[in-house]
């Protein structure tokens, strides 16, 4: 084979709807190569690796995309169309895999959500057989990307349910062996026809080899026109309600509604069995619900337990589950409330691990109306006292089940704040405006789980009342930004979800414990032992030495409590204007922000996290995140 990233002598044009693994199989078949050789040549397998990682099916990153396009002659747009990346705004599991909770640019994160088939696939034998053209006769039809979406249960072109298993070996099609995900099953096997089963049940026998494009087809129990219509709407992210003129975010929200309600249906099955499209499909779902083991999307997972928020095994069971969910969501509002009430009344407890990410998805990505109706019913079924008499901003819905108010530091870590500030255009990390917004965000996060007023939330965090009364020092989001940002609610949801995802730290207890903490004199003497030349400066009572001592003490206190150094006990009471006891240049040096970072300041700066951890080591608290203000 030629050197890597050199254009291949022959290539293929991708087929409509084809996925990346299918393109590689067909091209390897045309070139009479093992798929592994082609994967290596096109840059999909890195040096020293034996398989292409599964994250390639989500999107091709910069270097891999360039290599793949250079060798195949494909455009970047056509290459990315072979991956899940174009579905990031319409199919919620893809968004969870590529965007995570922070709303960043799409990137593979090693996350494999439910309702995505990454270790096997469904298939349509007629599609694999192709359309009869010469190229299809030689290399077969495409393995389609849509078949990897666990919400796809039917082929609308051939009006048939998708197949899940190989009729010869009985295993799920293209099933990845072992406990690690990869783009392709058995890439080292000798060249097979792209439509042949590559499953290995006995390593000594090699791949199964059965032709899946000639699998026996029956007309028994084919999908109805209504199910085929539902499948078309699902592929366009229109599961219920309006069938056109939906923006991508609304489609994303409604698909989330569908999946959340599907979890409720599974958890209370067979309560809604009478709503299935047919008795045979109800039986298929009943069989899937009772099937042992994890869902297909959870087969390789550290949390491979029975989960109600996951997909089900068969295409027919999937059709029944999603059809019931869509039927309920299409009801009028009074009927919807009645049906939801009936389902919620039979639900298991909310803290059952089998719910998986159901409540996170409901809070983060469901449509406002559906979220409101479900949360209201949950509050009635599982009452939890919470003051809600305070009028809250429109973007800030109360979250009861994500994090505790004690987990909120007074001054948010910058990476938390950027979930909101970066999309709003506040790029200067140390600007007064961004600092004021970070203070406001901390109070909003407390509001979101307590229902407190903004002032009460600020007081809970220890923010001085004088700051909250000054726009330049404390800036809530609602007043100036909500009118310009229709997506502010979504951004705030991402922030709350990110906070809920962090290790629990009791900042409220820390603020109480270290309320009067200052750097002990004995510790100060120990700290400067490595710099004897500075002993006279620190201990001699000079003004600069005092400011260094106070500044270091304030920054340590900031790390201990998750609060701003300006509120440290060494600096109280706060002056009317500025911080008189600390020179800004000293603080900048201790924070490592000054270009003329002197060795002594560098020593103290590097010592900050270790010393704070030493102080915290006297308790059971986890180390605090770095608070850079």
Buried (B, 14 or more C-beta within 10 A) or exposed (E): EEEBBEEBEEBBEBBEBBBBBBBBBBBBBBBEBBBBBBBBBBBBBEEEEEBBBBBBBBBBEEEBBBBBBBBBEBEEEBBBBBBBBBBBBBBBBBBBBBBBBBBBEBBBBEBBBBBBBBBBBBBBBBBBBBEEEEBBEEBBBBBBBBBBBBBBBBBBEBBBBBBBBBBBBEBBBBBBBEEEBBBBBBBEBEBBBBBBBBBBBEEEEBBBBBBBBEBEEEEEEBBBEEBBEBBEBBBEBBBBBEEEEBEEBBBBBBBBBBBBBBBBBBBBBEBBBEBBBBEEBBBBBBBBBEBEEBBBBBBBBEEBBBBBBBBBBBBBBBBBBBBBBBBBBEBEEEEBBEBBBBBBEEBEEBEEEBBBBBBBBBBBBBBEEBBEBBBBBBBEBBEEEEEEEBEBBEBBBBBBBBBBBBBBBBBBBBEBBBBBBBBBEBEEBEEEEBBBBBBBBBBBBBBBBBBBBBBBBBBBBBBBEEBBEEEEBBBBBBEEBBEEBEEBBBBBBBBBBBBBEEEEBBBBEBBEBBEEBBBEEEBBEEBBEEBEEBEEBBBEEEEEBBBBBBBBBBBBBBBBBBBBBBBBEBBEEBEEEEBEBBBEBBBBBBBBBBEEBEEBBEBBBEBBBEBBBEBBEEEEBEEBBEBBB
